[in-house]
Amino acid sequence: MAKTLQVDLVAVEEKVWSGEAEMLVARTTEGELGVLPGHAPLLGQLANPGQVRVKLAGGKELAYEVSGGFLSVTTEGVTVLAESAVAVER
């Protein structure tokens, strides 16, 4: 069984998505960042506008256009705190 990480995507007004994922990819001010289970802790600023992609088990992928905010990676998982997040149809 593949390892997963807990992902929480939160906008100012609501929790947008929460669950287990195989990988998260986010566009930050430093460039695109991929986060896998076991990633070193970090804090990054999301690019404005930016995109966050959540890769789920089975190959499914969720994508969100985000504006402003931060990405926090800890030993427990990833939290994305955005000013706004809108689902993108794929």
N, C-alpha and C positions, 0 to 999 in steps of 0.2 A: 504494500500500500504506500502510495506516494505521500510525502509530508505536505502539510498545508499550513497556511498562516491565517490568522484571524484578521479580517479587514473590516474597518468601519469607515464609511464615507458619510460625512456630516456637513450639511449646509447651515447657514445661519438660522433658518426657520424650521429645519427638520432633519431627521436621520434619513438619508437617501437610500443607503444599502448597507447591510451588515451580513457577514457570513464567512465561510471558509473558501480560500482560493489557493491555487497552485502558484500564482505569480501576480504581482501588481506592477504596472508600468505607468510612470507619471512624467509629465514634462515639467521640469523645474527651471529656475533661472540659471542653473548651472548646466543644463542639458537634460536629455532623457535619462531616466533612472529606472532600472529594473530591480525589484525586490523579490527575493526568493526566501523560503523558510530558512532561518538561521542567519539572516543578514545582520551585519553589525548595526547597532543603534545609531540613528542620525536624525537630524532635523533639517528639512529643506523647505525653501520657499517655492510655491507653485508659480509657474509662468502665467502671465495674464495677457491674453487668454491662454488656457492650457487644456490638456486632456489627460484623463486618468482611464486606464484600461485594466480590467480585472479579468484574469484568465482562470476559469473554473475547471474542475475535473471534467474530463470527457471532451475537452476542446472548445467548449462554449466560451465566448468572450463578451463582457459587458463594457460599454464605453460611455464616458460622461465628459461633456464639455464643462470646464470649471473656470471660474474667474476668482483670482485672488486666493490667498490662504496658504496653508502650510501642510506639510507631510511629516508625520512623526513615526519613526520605526523604533520599536522596542523589542525586548525579548518575547513579549506577549503577542505582537503582531504589528499591524500598520493602521494608523488613524490618519485620515485625510480630513482636514478642517478647511472648507472652502466658503467663500462668500455666497456663491451660487453653484449649483450643479444640475445639469440638464442631460438626461439620457440621450444618447445618439443611436439611431437605428443602424444596425449593421447587416 
